[in-house]
Amino acid sequence: MFAANPDPNQPAPPEAAAPEDPAAVADTPELDETEADDAEETVDAEEAEEVARSVSGYDDVATLFEQLAAAAPESGRRAALRSELINRCIPLADHIARKFSGRGEPFDDLTQVARVGLVHAVDRFDISRGSNFLSFAVPTIMGEVRRYFRDNTWAMRVPRRVKETHLRIGSAIDALSQRLGRSPTAKEIAAELGIDADEVTQAVIAGNAYQPSSIDAVSVGRDTEASLLDTLGEEESQFDRVEEYVAIRPLLAGLPERERKILTMRFFESMTQTQIAQQMGISQMHVSRILSKTLARLREQSARE
């Protein structure tokens, strides 16, 4: 028997997260649990309010909800009104799905998840309480999409607050890039989000565990089809997604030309070490050593910022 939600017009609380691995977060400064939850809820609420203000044209749904409430349970009339409400508000769900696009997930999947959230919102909303449907539906739908990202797109155990920070970083980078006319530094991202630069760096590094792809998954190109296995070069224990490590981007300009060129070919042009060696006229082993030293130097410089 499930306990009743004391207020049907409040979005359902997120599922309890599994206990964190102490070893995985031993070096991470933690907020008091209540403070962390309050901070996260405040951020989510503010973002939901912003989205609700950005949409319009749903004033008529109040009448439909009144009719739905008056319809007899299990009646054909009630089922028809429910379907009408869901179809009427699908553009709202799709709008919210677009807010989360560009983060590595297929847009069709995000749309489906957002629409599931919409169905939950329609079924849980109580017009008799006098609240606005948008103020209830938007955080409900956004919560569904956020849970999808948290639960389905990470290859390893990552603290929930780090996942949330990783998701927020994308929006912050977009806003800052437009405002500054360049890629922001970790400190600038941290200031935008109101957090420490260390948290930004930790979240970006944790992003390496985000959305793994099957090694046998086939990618269709212009003329050929190839799996990820077909395109892999030599294995490296360093960063395999340096292009996402926004904290070191401003440091790349300070590298010697050869190191910068090799790093660009490896991580931005997806060339293998062997291909780089052939183009640079050096051995593959030499390329590997240059990459290792360069990445180590970038990490040290980033840590000093």
Backbone as CSV, one residue per row, in Angstrom:
resi,resn,N_x,N_y,N_z,CA_x,CA_y,CA_z,C_x,C_y,C_z
1,MET,0.856,-1.185,0.000,0.000,0.000,0.000,0.892,1.234,0.000
2,PHE,0.710,2.125,-0.998,1.540,3.312,-1.081,0.958,4.413,-0.217
3,ALA,1.849,5.171,0.434,1.383,6.299,1.235,0.922,7.413,0.324
4,ALA,-0.142,8.103,0.706,-0.685,9.174,-0.123,0.219,10.389,-0.052
5,ASN,0.340,11.080,-1.180,1.085,12.333,-1.214,0.243,13.399,-0.529
6,PRO,0.728,14.076,0.496,-0.083,15.042,1.216,-0.600,16.170,0.350
7,ASP,0.102,16.525,-0.706,-0.373,17.567,-1.609,-0.242,17.081,-3.032
8,PRO,-1.353,16.722,-3.693,-1.277,16.186,-5.057,-0.676,17.153,-6.041
9,ASN,-0.705,18.463,-5.747,-0.189,19.440,-6.686,1.263,19.791,-6.441
10,GLN,1.935,19.011,-5.610,3.378,19.130,-5.448,4.031,17.983,-6.190
11,PRO,5.057,18.257,-7.007,5.724,17.168,-7.737,6.182,16.092,-6.788
12,ALA,6.070,14.835,-7.258,6.482,13.711,-6.419,7.949,13.835,-6.081
13,PRO,8.337,13.551,-4.838,9.753,13.663,-4.450,10.591,12.665,-5.200
14,PRO,11.861,13.000,-5.493,12.732,12.063,-6.210,12.980,10.826,-5.383
15,GLU,13.259,9.721,-6.092,13.541,8.473,-5.407,14.800,8.619,-4.562
16,ALA,14.809,7.934,-3.445,15.980,8.018,-2.562,17.198,7.458,-3.260
17,ALA,18.285,8.202,-3.196,19.514,7.754,-3.846,20.176,6.677,-3.005
18,ALA,20.878,5.757,-3.680,21.606,4.706,-2.973,22.744,5.331,-2.195
19,PRO,23.165,4.728,-1.090,24.271,5.287,-0.299,25.525,5.434,-1.139
20,GLU,26.233,6.538,-0.939,27.438,6.777,-1.710,28.568,5.880,-1.221
21,ASP,29.488,5.573,-2.133,30.683,4.824,-1.773,31.636,5.780,-1.073
22,PRO,31.937,5.573,0.211,32.799,6.522,0.929,34.144,6.705,0.265
23,ALA,34.685,5.631,-0.312,36.009,5.738,-0.939,35.960,6.621,-2.162
24,ALA,34.806,6.621,-2.839,34.702,7.377,-4.084,34.611,8.869,-3.837
25,VAL,34.148,9.261,-2.659,33.954,10.677,-2.393,34.722,11.152,-1.165
26,ALA,35.725,10.381,-0.767,36.439,10.690,0.474,37.098,12.054,0.428
27,ASP,37.574,12.460,-0.770,38.288,13.715,-0.872,37.385,14.863,-1.266
28,THR,36.084,14.632,-1.303,35.154,15.640,-1.769,34.499,16.349,-0.592
29,PRO,34.587,17.673,-0.491,33.916,18.381,0.596,32.413,18.265,0.444
30,GLU,31.741,17.880,1.514,30.304,17.656,1.462,29.556,18.759,2.193
31,LEU,28.421,19.181,1.620,27.504,20.030,2.345,26.734,19.187,3.338
32,ASP,26.211,19.837,4.365,25.252,19.160,5.214,24.123,18.648,4.329
33,GLU,23.614,17.447,4.604,22.627,16.803,3.731,21.417,17.695,3.508
34,THR,20.930,18.334,4.570,19.761,19.199,4.437,20.084,20.407,3.575
35,GLU,21.286,20.991,3.776,21.686,22.148,2.978,21.809,21.776,1.512
36,ALA,22.371,20.608,1.217,22.529,20.171,-0.170,21.172,19.984,-0.827
37,ASP,20.238,19.338,-0.132,18.911,19.125,-0.696,18.202,20.450,-0.933
38,ASP,18.319,21.373,0.048,17.667,22.670,-0.096,18.235,23.435,-1.282
39,ALA,19.573,23.378,-1.446,20.208,24.088,-2.555,19.745,23.532,-3.886
40,GLU,19.699,22.210,-3.986,19.289,21.584,-5.239,17.839,21.904,-5.563
41,GLU,16.957,21.836,-4.549,15.556,22.114,-4.785,15.352,23.565,-5.200
42,THR,16.139,24.486,-4.614,16.028,25.893,-4.973,16.408,26.111,-6.425
43,VAL,17.523,25.489,-6.854,17.958,25.613,-8.242,16.904,25.055,-9.179
44,ASP,16.388,23.853,-8.880,15.385,23.239,-9.734,14.129,24.084,-9.791
45,ALA,13.699,24.630,-8.649,12.482,25.431,-8.604,12.641,26.706,-9.422
46,GLU,13.801,27.346,-9.312,14.040,28.572,-10.069,14.047,28.297,-11.566
47,GLU,14.683,27.198,-11.963,14.720,26.852,-13.379,13.330,26.518,-13.884
48,ALA,12.545,25.798,-13.074,11.183,25.445,-13.468,10.319,26.689,-13.623
49,GLU,10.476,27.643,-12.715,9.712,28.885,-12.813,10.076,29.649,-14.079
50,GLU,11.362,29.637,-14.419,11.809,30.323,-15.634,11.185,29.691,-16.869
51,VAL,11.149,28.355,-16.911,10.541,27.662,-18.046,9.051,27.958,-18.110
52,ALA,8.374,27.926,-16.959,6.931,28.188,-16.927,6.620,29.584,-17.452
53,ARG,7.492,30.555,-17.133,7.275,31.922,-17.617,7.513,32.042,-19.113
54,SER,8.312,31.136,-19.663,8.664,31.235,-21.082,7.618,30.630,-22.009
55,VAL,6.626,29.944,-21.455,5.586,29.331,-22.280,4.255,30.013,-22.008
56,SER,3.374,29.969,-22.985,2.055,30.577,-22.832,1.061,29.816,-23.698
57,GLY,-0.197,30.186,-23.574,-1.220,29.575,-24.413,-1.873,28.353,-23.818
58,TYR,-1.758,28.184,-22.484,-2.354,27.009,-21.847,-3.449,27.388,-20.845
59,ASP,-3.990,28.601,-20.987,-5.027,29.038,-20.054,-6.283,28.180,-20.155
60,ASP,-6.525,27.627,-21.346,-7.757,26.859,-21.552,-7.753,25.508,-20.841
61,VAL,-6.582,25.026,-20.391,-6.550,23.693,-19.792,-7.263,23.661,-18.442
62,ALA,-7.404,24.825,-17.800,-8.112,24.856,-16.519,-9.546,24.380,-16.692
63,THR,-10.194,24.810,-17.784,-11.568,24.376,-18.053,-11.623,22.875,-18.286
64,LEU,-10.647,22.349,-19.006,-10.614,20.909,-19.267,-10.424,20.125,-17.970
65,PHE,-9.586,20.643,-17.077,-9.387,19.955,-15.796,-10.651,19.996,-14.939
66,GLU,-11.392,21.099,-15.012,-12.658,21.178,-14.279,-13.639,20.136,-14.805
67,GLN,-13.685,19.993,-16.131,-14.566,18.991,-16.727,-14.106,17.581,-16.371
68,LEU,-12.780,17.395,-16.329,-12.229,16.091,-15.966,-12.612,15.729,-14.530
69,ALA,-12.526,16.709,-13.636,-12.859,16.455,-12.234,-14.335,16.122,-12.059
70,ALA,-15.178,16.694,-12.923,-16.621,16.460,-12.809,-17.064,15.161,-13.471
71,ALA,-16.214,14.600,-14.334,-16.591,13.376,-15.049,-16.564,12.176,-14.118
72,ALA,-17.437,11.230,-14.381,-17.511,10.023,-13.554,-16.252,9.184,-13.735
73,PRO,-15.734,8.616,-12.646,-14.551,7.746,-12.758,-14.805,6.587,-13.719
74,GLU,-13.795,6.205,-14.448,-13.854,5.077,-15.381,-14.810,5.311,-16.539
75,SER,-15.315,6.514,-16.695,-16.248,6.778,-17.792,-15.498,7.094,-19.074
76,GLY,-16.171,6.900,-20.200,-15.571,7.237,-21.475,-15.296,8.721,-21.591
77,ARG,-16.175,9.528,-20.989,-15.995,10.976,-20.992,-14.687,11.354,-20.301
78,ARG,-14.412,10.747,-19.163,-13.191,11.053,-18.415,-11.953,10.646,-19.214
79,ALA,-11.994,9.473,-19.834,-10.857,9.009,-20.634,-10.605,9.940,-21.808
80,ALA,-11.699,10.418,-22.429,-11.555,11.312,-23.576,-10.953,12.651,-23.153
81,LEU,-11.399,13.176,-22.010,-10.865,14.445,-21.517,-9.391,14.310,-21.135
82,ARG,-9.042,13.191,-20.532,-7.646,12.955,-20.165,-6.770,12.946,-21.409
83,SER,-7.200,12.239,-22.442,-6.435,12.188,-23.693,-6.335,13.571,-24.321
84,GLU,-7.429,14.330,-24.256,-7.415,15.677,-24.827,-6.418,16.574,-24.098
85,LEU,-6.381,16.463,-22.775,-5.440,17.260,-21.994,-3.992,16.903,-22.325
86,ILE,-3.727,15.614,-22.414,-2.361,15.177,-22.723,-1.943,15.675,-24.098
87,ASN,-2.810,15.488,-25.096,-2.486,15.937,-26.453,-2.345,17.455,-26.513
88,ARG,-3.184,18.151,-25.744,-3.131,19.616,-25.732,-1.793,20.111,-25.191
89,CYS,-1.205,19.387,-24.251,0.012,19.850,-23.571,1.288,19.186,-24.072
90,ILE,1.192,18.361,-25.103,2.397,17.734,-25.662,3.439,18.775,-26.089
91,PRO,3.023,19.908,-26.705,4.039,20.916,-27.040,4.831,21.402,-25.825
92,LEU,4.190,21.437,-24.659,4.896,21.828,-23.437,5.984,20.814,-23.103
93,ALA,5.643,19.533,-23.169,6.630,18.482,-22.891,7.781,18.543,-23.887
94,ASP,7.458,18.748,-25.160,8.504,18.808,-26.186,9.403,20.029,-25.982
95,HIS,8.802,21.128,-25.539,9.584,22.338,-25.252,10.601,22.073,-24.141
96,ILE,10.169,21.373,-23.115,11.074,21.053,-22.002,12.149,20.075,-22.454
97,ALA,11.782,19.114,-23.306,12.774,18.166,-23.829,13.877,18.908,-24.571
98,ARG,13.505,19.944,-25.322,14.512,20.715,-26.057,15.467,21.441,-25.111
99,LYS,14.997,21.777,-23.909,15.874,22.425,-22.934,17.028,21.512,-22.526
100,PHE,16.816,20.199,-22.655,17.835,19.229,-22.241,18.574,18.627,-23.442
101,SER,18.307,19.129,-24.636,18.972,18.576,-25.816,20.423,19.030,-25.857
102,GLY,21.212,18.382,-26.703,22.619,18.733,-26.818,23.478,18.207,-25.696
103,ARG,22.978,17.245,-24.936,23.754,16.685,-23.827,24.085,15.224,-24.061
104,GLY,24.044,14.800,-25.319,24.477,13.449,-25.650,23.373,12.429,-25.765
105,GLU,22.139,12.810,-25.434,21.026,11.872,-25.522,20.196,12.152,-26.768
106,PRO,19.697,11.098,-27.452,18.847,11.311,-28.633,17.625,12.145,-28.261
107,PHE,17.297,13.109,-29.109,16.170,13.988,-28.797,14.862,13.212,-28.733
108,ASP,14.712,12.189,-29.558,13.493,11.376,-29.516,13.315,10.732,-28.145
109,ASP,14.416,10.273,-27.541,14.331,9.667,-26.213,13.927,10.702,-25.169
110,LEU,14.518,11.891,-25.267,14.167,12.947,-24.317,12.702,13.339,-24.453
111,THR,12.219,13.371,-25.693,10.817,13.709,-25.929,9.897,12.692,-25.280
112,GLN,10.219,11.414,-25.443,9.382,10.369,-24.853,9.375,10.462,-23.331
113,VAL,10.548,10.707,-22.743,10.630,10.815,-21.284,9.829,12.022,-20.797
114,ALA,9.959,13.149,-21.500,9.218,14.351,-21.111,7.716,14.120,-21.205
115,ARG,7.293,13.381,-22.215,5.855,13.114,-22.365,5.344,12.180,-21.271
116,VAL,6.190,11.265,-20.830,5.811,10.431,-19.678,5.601,11.325,-18.456
117,GLY,6.501,12.288,-18.273,6.341,13.234,-17.172,5.054,14.030,-17.289
118,LEU,4.687,14.386,-18.525,3.431,15.104,-18.754,2.235,14.264,-18.327
119,VAL,2.244,12.991,-18.683,1.147,12.097,-18.292,1.035,12.041,-16.771
120,HIS,2.174,11.936,-16.092,2.161,11.930,-14.630,1.554,13.232,-14.093
121,ALA,1.933,14.355,-14.719,1.431,15.651,-14.256,-0.082,15.747,-14.425
122,VAL,-0.584,15.309,-15.571,-2.032,15.351,-15.823,-2.772,14.477,-14.816
123,ASP,-2.239,13.303,-14.545,-2.919,12.372,-13.639,-2.868,12.829,-12.181
124,ARG,-1.842,13.590,-11.809,-1.680,13.982,-10.406,-2.273,15.350,-10.075
125,PHE,-2.520,16.163,-11.090,-2.964,17.533,-10.836,-4.384,17.558,-10.287
126,ASP,-4.599,18.407,-9.277,-5.910,18.558,-8.645,-6.369,20.003,-8.805
127,ILE,-7.317,20.220,-9.725,-7.782,21.574,-10.029,-8.476,22.220,-8.832
128,SER,-8.996,21.396,-7.929,-9.751,21.943,-6.794,-8.870,22.737,-5.837
129,ARG,-7.580,22.572,-5.911,-6.675,23.302,-5.017,-6.382,24.704,-5.512
130,GLY,-6.855,25.020,-6.698,-6.755,26.384,-7.186,-5.407,26.804,-7.731
131,SER,-4.482,25.892,-7.875,-3.159,26.243,-8.397,-3.140,26.165,-9.919
132,ASN,-2.096,26.752,-10.499,-1.942,26.778,-11.949,-1.304,25.482,-12.432
133,PHE,-1.828,24.918,-13.528,-1.303,23.640,-14.008,0.156,23.746,-14.418
134,LEU,0.536,24.846,-15.076,1.924,24.971,-15.533,2.902,24.934,-14.365
135,SER,2.543,25.588,-13.261,3.448,25.624,-12.109,3.639,24.242,-11.504
136,PHE,2.713,23.330,-11.779,2.841,21.952,-11.314,3.478,21.066,-12.379
137,ALA,3.068,21.248,-13.640,3.509,20.353,-14.710,4.980,20.535,-15.056
138,VAL,5.449,21.781,-15.099,6.829,22.026,-15.529,7.848,21.330,-14.623
139,PRO,7.803,21.520,-13.289,8.783,20.796,-12.456,8.586,19.289,-12.474
140,THR,7.341,18.837,-12.676,7.103,17.396,-12.756,7.779,16.806,-13.987
141,ILE,7.618,17.462,-15.133,8.221,16.981,-16.383,9.740,17.089,-16.316
142,MET,10.236,18.225,-15.825,11.685,18.397,-15.719,12.285,17.369,-14.769
143,GLY,11.588,17.064,-13.700,12.079,16.051,-12.768,12.186,14.689,-13.416
144,GLU,11.231,14.365,-14.283,11.265,13.081,-14.984,12.480,13.005,-15.904
145,VAL,12.758,14.098,-16.614,13.906,14.117,-17.527,15.213,14.050,-16.744
146,ARG,15.286,14.769,-15.639,16.503,14.740,-14.825,16.762,13.339,-14.271
147,ARG,15.721,12.664,-13.846,15.900,11.296,-13.348,16.412,10.385,-14.454
148,TYR,15.934,10.624,-15.668,16.407,9.827,-16.803,17.912,10.009,-16.985
149,PHE,18.377,11.247,-16.940,19.808,11.506,-17.077,20.587,10.874,-15.928
150,ARG,20.074,11.005,-14.704,20.801,10.482,-13.552,20.891,8.963,-13.564
151,ASP,19.806,8.320,-13.983,19.708,6.869,-13.823,20.178,6.068,-15.027
152,ASN,20.270,6.695,-16.201,20.496,5.904,-17.406,21.717,6.286,-18.222
153,THR,22.448,7.312,-17.825,23.513,7.789,-18.711,24.885,7.833,-18.061
154,TRP,25.078,7.086,-16.966,26.376,7.099,-16.296,26.927,5.690,-16.219
155,ALA,28.193,5.531,-16.600,28.806,4.200,-16.661,29.324,3.736,-15.311
156,MET,29.474,4.642,-14.358,30.010,4.266,-13.058,29.293,5.064,-11.977
157,ARG,29.496,4.679,-10.742,28.845,5.339,-9.624,29.399,6.746,-9.453
158,VAL,28.536,7.745,-9.579,28.924,9.137,-9.421,27.930,9.786,-8.457
159,PRO,28.409,10.552,-7.464,27.486,11.199,-6.530,26.434,12.025,-7.263
160,ARG,25.234,12.007,-6.728,24.119,12.682,-7.386,24.388,14.166,-7.601
161,ARG,24.959,14.838,-6.590,25.189,16.271,-6.728,26.202,16.562,-7.834
162,VAL,27.146,15.634,-8.067,28.110,15.814,-9.153,27.402,15.669,-10.498
163,LYS,26.473,14.710,-10.590,25.689,14.561,-11.820,24.903,15.842,-12.110
164,GLU,24.281,16.388,-11.069,23.487,17.599,-11.245,24.370,18.755,-11.706
165,THR,25.552,18.869,-11.114,26.473,19.930,-11.514,26.895,19.755,-12.962
166,HIS,27.154,18.509,-13.365,27.543,18.234,-14.749,26.465,18.706,-15.718
167,LEU,25.202,18.467,-15.382,24.107,18.884,-16.253,23.998,20.404,-16.306
168,ARG,24.227,21.069,-15.171,24.118,22.524,-15.127,25.262,23.205,-15.870
169,ILE,26.410,22.536,-15.933,27.577,23.132,-16.581,27.306,23.422,-18.053
170,GLY,26.587,22.519,-18.722,26.308,22.716,-20.147,25.596,24.025,-20.414
171,SER,24.553,24.318,-19.638,23.812,25.569,-19.813,24.681,26.773,-19.468
172,ALA,25.495,26.631,-18.428,26.365,27.738,-18.022,27.394,28.054,-19.103
173,ILE,27.952,27.013,-19.714,28.941,27.225,-20.779,28.311,27.954,-21.959
174,ASP,27.093,27.535,-22.344,26.408,28.194,-23.461,26.190,29.675,-23.169
175,ALA,25.691,29.967,-21.960,25.403,31.358,-21.602,26.679,32.196,-21.545
176,LEU,27.722,31.652,-20.920,28.974,32.395,-20.779,29.681,32.573,-22.118
177,SER,29.622,31.563,-22.973,30.279,31.663,-24.279,29.669,32.791,-25.103
178,GLN,28.346,32.926,-25.042,27.688,34.016,-25.764,28.031,35.368,-25.148
179,ARG,28.113,35.397,-23.827,28.369,36.654,-23.133,29.822,37.098,-23.292
180,LEU,30.759,36.132,-23.232,32.185,36.461,-23.249,32.797,36.415,-24.640
181,GLY,32.142,35.697,-25.554,32.694,35.546,-26.890,33.833,34.554,-26.954
182,ARG,33.953,33.703,-25.953,34.995,32.675,-25.901,34.556,31.589,-24.927
183,SER,35.330,30.494,-24.884,35.034,29.435,-23.926,35.375,29.907,-22.517
184,PRO,34.495,29.694,-21.550,34.759,30.156,-20.186,35.753,29.263,-19.461
185,THR,36.397,29.824,-18.464,37.295,29.038,-17.619,36.488,28.357,-16.516
186,ALA,37.161,27.464,-15.795,36.485,26.777,-14.692,36.030,27.779,-13.636
187,LYS,36.853,28.799,-13.362,36.478,29.795,-12.358,35.252,30.582,-12.796
188,GLU,35.175,30.909,-14.077,34.028,31.671,-14.577,32.751,30.837,-14.532
189,ILE,32.889,29.549,-14.852,31.731,28.653,-14.765,31.277,28.535,-13.319
190,ALA,32.246,28.404,-12.415,31.922,28.280,-10.992,31.197,29.522,-10.488
191,ALA,31.674,30.705,-10.896,31.027,31.945,-10.468,29.607,32.033,-11.011
192,GLU,29.411,31.593,-12.231,28.077,31.610,-12.847,27.109,30.711,-12.085
193,LEU,27.606,29.570,-11.628,26.752,28.601,-10.938,26.723,28.801,-9.428
194,GLY,27.599,29.676,-8.916,27.638,29.902,-7.479,28.244,28.750,-6.705
195,ILE,29.241,28.082,-7.302,29.901,26.954,-6.647,31.412,27.138,-6.745
196,ASP,32.170,26.238,-6.127,33.625,26.299,-6.178,34.143,25.778,-7.513
197,ALA,35.306,26.301,-7.933,35.924,25.838,-9.173,36.268,24.357,-9.093
198,ASP,36.613,23.883,-7.890,36.916,22.460,-7.718,35.711,21.593,-8.064
199,GLU,34.515,22.068,-7.729,33.308,21.306,-8.041,33.084,21.235,-9.544
200,VAL,33.400,22.324,-10.237,33.268,22.329,-11.693,34.227,21.322,-12.305
201,THR,35.489,21.376,-11.881,36.490,20.453,-12.408,36.109,19.008,-12.124
202,GLN,35.645,18.747,-10.901,35.247,17.387,-10.533,34.093,16.898,-11.408
203,ALA,33.114,17.772,-11.654,31.954,17.380,-12.454,32.337,17.125,-13.904
204,VAL,33.264,17.944,-14.432,33.691,17.751,-15.820,34.470,16.452,-15.968
205,ILE,35.356,16.178,-15.003,36.107,14.922,-15.037,35.155,13.741,-14.905
206,ALA,34.170,13.868,-14.021,33.186,12.796,-13.850,32.406,12.571,-15.130
207,GLY,32.337,13.602,-15.981,31.634,13.457,-17.250,32.227,12.398,-18.146
208,ASN,33.457,11.972,-17.856,34.044,10.879,-18.627,33.293,9.579,-18.414
209,ALA,32.494,9.506,-17.345,31.692,8.310,-17.077,30.297,8.441,-17.654
210,TYR,30.070,9.543,-18.399,28.724,9.837,-18.881,28.428,9.189,-20.226
211,GLN,27.258,8.595,-20.328,26.723,8.028,-21.556,27.721,7.182,-22.330
212,PRO,28.025,5.995,-21.851,28.899,5.107,-22.608,28.193,4.570,-23.840
213,SER,28.953,4.292,-24.900,28.398,3.686,-26.104,28.926,2.270,-26.239
214,SER,28.129,1.418,-26.826,28.574,0.053,-27.067,29.747,0.064,-28.029
215,ILE,30.749,-0.740,-27.727,31.931,-0.787,-28.592,31.598,-1.377,-29.955
216,ASP,30.488,-2.110,-30.036,30.070,-2.706,-31.301,28.994,-1.886,-32.003
217,ALA,28.592,-0.763,-31.400,27.550,0.048,-32.018,28.052,0.598,-33.346
218,VAL,27.231,0.496,-34.384,27.632,0.904,-35.725,27.258,2.356,-35.959
219,SER,28.231,3.122,-36.423,27.997,4.507,-36.799,28.005,4.594,-38.317
220,VAL,26.960,5.189,-38.881,26.832,5.258,-40.334,27.395,6.575,-40.820
221,GLY,28.395,6.504,-41.684,28.991,7.693,-42.249,28.511,7.917,-43.665
222,ARG,29.192,8.795,-44.385,28.788,9.090,-45.758,28.890,7.865,-46.652
223,ASP,30.041,7.206,-46.578,30.295,6.109,-47.509,30.442,4.766,-46.832
224,THR,30.640,4.752,-45.527,30.915,3.485,-44.858,30.149,3.380,-43.557
225,GLU,30.105,2.158,-43.047,29.566,1.908,-41.718,30.688,1.301,-40.886
226,ALA,30.881,1.807,-39.685,31.962,1.298,-38.841,31.515,1.316,-37.393
227,SER,31.973,0.324,-36.647,31.689,0.303,-35.215,32.754,1.110,-34.496
228,LEU,32.485,1.422,-33.234,33.476,2.138,-32.437,34.776,1.355,-32.354
229,LEU,34.675,0.026,-32.300,35.865,-0.820,-32.227,36.763,-0.611,-33.434
230,ASP,36.140,-0.365,-34.609,36.919,-0.181,-35.831,37.708,1.123,-35.822
231,THR,37.276,2.086,-35.027,37.902,3.406,-35.077,38.836,3.683,-33.907
232,LEU,38.936,2.742,-32.971,39.768,2.976,-31.794,41.253,2.940,-32.135
233,GLY,42.014,3.871,-31.569,43.464,3.834,-31.695,44.052,3.129,-30.490
234,GLU,45.298,3.471,-30.170,45.923,2.846,-29.023,45.244,3.305,-27.737
235,GLU,45.157,2.409,-26.779,44.508,2.737,-25.513,45.345,3.733,-24.733
236,GLU,44.682,4.708,-24.130,45.348,5.699,-23.310,44.641,5.785,-21.963
237,SER,45.426,5.896,-20.919,44.852,5.990,-19.583,44.576,7.440,-19.205
238,GLN,44.791,8.359,-20.149,44.594,9.775,-19.871,43.142,10.153,-20.160
239,PHE,42.911,11.403,-20.420,41.563,11.856,-20.740,41.209,11.392,-22.153
240,ASP,40.080,10.695,-22.300,39.658,10.299,-23.637,38.571,11.216,-24.150
241,ARG,38.277,12.262,-23.392,37.299,13.232,-23.881,37.780,14.631,-23.506
242,VAL,38.977,14.969,-23.947,39.565,16.246,-23.569,38.741,17.424,-24.088
243,GLU,38.050,17.224,-25.230,37.261,18.311,-25.778,36.162,18.745,-24.821
244,GLU,35.775,17.870,-23.886,34.743,18.233,-22.923,35.336,18.847,-21.661
245,TYR,36.622,18.755,-21.520,37.253,19.270,-20.302,37.452,20.775,-20.464
246,VAL,36.367,21.511,-20.274,36.363,22.936,-20.577,37.350,23.714,-19.723
247,ALA,37.721,23.192,-18.571,38.601,23.934,-17.684,39.992,24.115,-18.268
248,ILE,40.410,23.251,-19.213,41.771,23.367,-19.742,41.802,24.017,-21.120
249,ARG,40.642,24.312,-21.685,40.653,24.893,-23.025,41.468,26.180,-23.116
250,PRO,41.309,27.101,-22.148,42.114,28.323,-22.246,43.611,28.064,-22.139
251,LEU,44.005,26.902,-21.610,45.424,26.595,-21.439,46.061,26.066,-22.717
252,LEU,45.229,25.602,-23.648,45.779,24.997,-24.861,46.615,25.988,-25.659
253,ALA,46.188,27.257,-25.645,46.908,28.261,-26.431,48.335,28.449,-25.945
254,GLY,48.615,28.089,-24.689,49.957,28.263,-24.148,50.901,27.124,-24.429
255,LEU,50.434,26.085,-25.106,51.292,24.940,-25.404,52.215,25.234,-26.581
256,PRO,53.375,24.586,-26.626,54.218,24.670,-27.823,53.437,24.162,-29.032
257,GLU,53.789,24.663,-30.207,53.000,24.363,-31.407,52.880,22.864,-31.664
258,ARG,53.987,22.107,-31.507,53.933,20.680,-31.808,52.996,19.954,-30.851
259,GLU,53.106,20.260,-29.536,52.240,19.604,-28.563,50.772,19.931,-28.819
260,ARG,50.509,21.214,-29.121,49.127,21.619,-29.379,48.575,20.925,-30.622
261,LYS,49.412,20.791,-31.636,48.962,20.150,-32.868,48.663,18.672,-32.639
262,ILE,49.548,17.990,-31.904,49.341,16.563,-31.628,48.089,16.357,-30.778
263,LEU,47.912,17.211,-29.774,46.724,17.103,-28.917,45.450,17.338,-29.734
264,THR,45.501,18.308,-30.622,44.334,18.602,-31.462,44.012,17.432,-32.377
265,MET,45.032,16.866,-33.013,44.793,15.737,-33.915,44.225,14.540,-33.169
266,ARG,44.741,14.306,-31.953,44.307,13.114,-31.212,42.886,13.242,-30.673
267,PHE,42.588,14.391,-30.047,41.333,14.498,-29.320,40.250,15.298,-30.039
268,PHE,40.623,16.149,-30.957,39.627,16.947,-31.647,39.380,16.460,-33.071
269,GLU,40.360,15.757,-33.652,40.193,15.218,-34.998,40.096,13.701,-34.994
270,SER,40.129,13.098,-33.789,39.930,11.650,-33.600,40.925,10.803,-34.385
271,MET,42.155,11.283,-34.536,43.184,10.506,-35.217,43.837,9.549,-34.223
272,THR,44.262,8.394,-34.706,44.973,7.445,-33.853,46.422,7.903,-33.683
273,GLN,47.106,7.321,-32.703,48.513,7.662,-32.500,49.347,7.290,-33.721
274,THR,49.002,6.186,-34.340,49.744,5.765,-35.538,49.577,6.775,-36.659
275,GLN,48.355,7.259,-36.874,48.110,8.254,-37.916,48.851,9.553,-37.619
276,ILE,48.860,9.943,-36.349,49.576,11.161,-35.965,51.074,10.993,-36.205
277,ALA,51.598,9.827,-35.833,53.027,9.563,-36.016,53.419,9.664,-37.484
278,GLN,52.587,9.102,-38.359,52.873,9.156,-39.792,52.861,10.594,-40.293
279,GLN,51.903,11.388,-39.829,51.794,12.766,-40.299,52.913,13.647,-39.746
280,MET,53.341,13.364,-38.504,54.369,14.186,-37.875,55.779,13.693,-38.181
281,GLY,55.901,12.485,-38.737,57.214,11.944,-39.053,57.982,11.474,-37.842
282,ILE,57.267,10.992,-36.829,57.902,10.468,-35.625,57.296,9.110,-35.308
283,SER,57.810,8.442,-34.275,57.299,7.118,-33.934,56.006,7.220,-33.117
284,GLN,55.243,6.125,-33.145,54.006,6.077,-32.354,54.319,6.186,-30.870
285,MET,55.416,5.576,-30.438,55.813,5.644,-29.035,56.130,7.080,-28.621
286,HIS,56.757,7.823,-29.538,57.069,9.222,-29.253,55.785,10.034,-29.107
287,VAL,54.821,9.755,-29.965,53.518,10.432,-29.873,52.875,10.155,-28.521
288,SER,52.934,8.892,-28.102,52.338,8.506,-26.819,52.982,9.262,-25.661
289,ARG,54.316,9.381,-25.689,55.014,10.093,-24.614,54.645,11.574,-24.604
290,ILE,54.556,12.173,-25.788,54.198,13.595,-25.877,52.794,13.828,-25.317
291,LEU,51.868,12.952,-25.676,50.499,13.087,-25.174,50.448,12.977,-23.656
292,SER,51.161,11.989,-23.125,51.148,11.787,-21.675,51.703,13.000,-20.942
293,LYS,52.840,13.510,-21.417,53.461,14.660,-20.759,52.596,15.910,-20.898
294,THR,52.011,16.100,-22.074,51.195,17.293,-22.311,49.947,17.292,-21.443
295,LEU,49.283,16.154,-21.360,48.071,16.059,-20.546,48.387,16.240,-19.066
296,ALA,49.521,15.686,-18.635,49.924,15.860,-17.240,50.183,17.337,-16.938
297,ARG,50.821,18.032,-17.881,51.102,19.452,-17.696,49.805,20.259,-17.622
298,LEU,48.845,19.915,-18.485,47.570,20.630,-18.473,46.819,20.416,-17.165
299,ARG,46.874,19.197,-16.655,46.201,18.922,-15.387,46.815,19.751,-14.256
300,GLU,48.151,19.832,-14.243,48.833,20.592,-13.194,48.494,22.080,-13.290
301,GLN,48.474,22.613,-14.514,48.157,24.024,-14.692,46.722,24.314,-14.278
302,SER,45.813,23.406,-14.636,44.406,23.592,-14.275,44.222,23.566,-12.768
303,ALA,44.957,22.696,-12.093,44.837,22.583,-10.636,45.345,23.839,-9.935
304,ARG,46.289,24.539,-10.568,46.843,25.746,-9.946,45.945,26.959,-10.121
305,GLU,44.999,26.898,-11.071,44.128,28.054,-11.332,43.223,28.360,-10.151
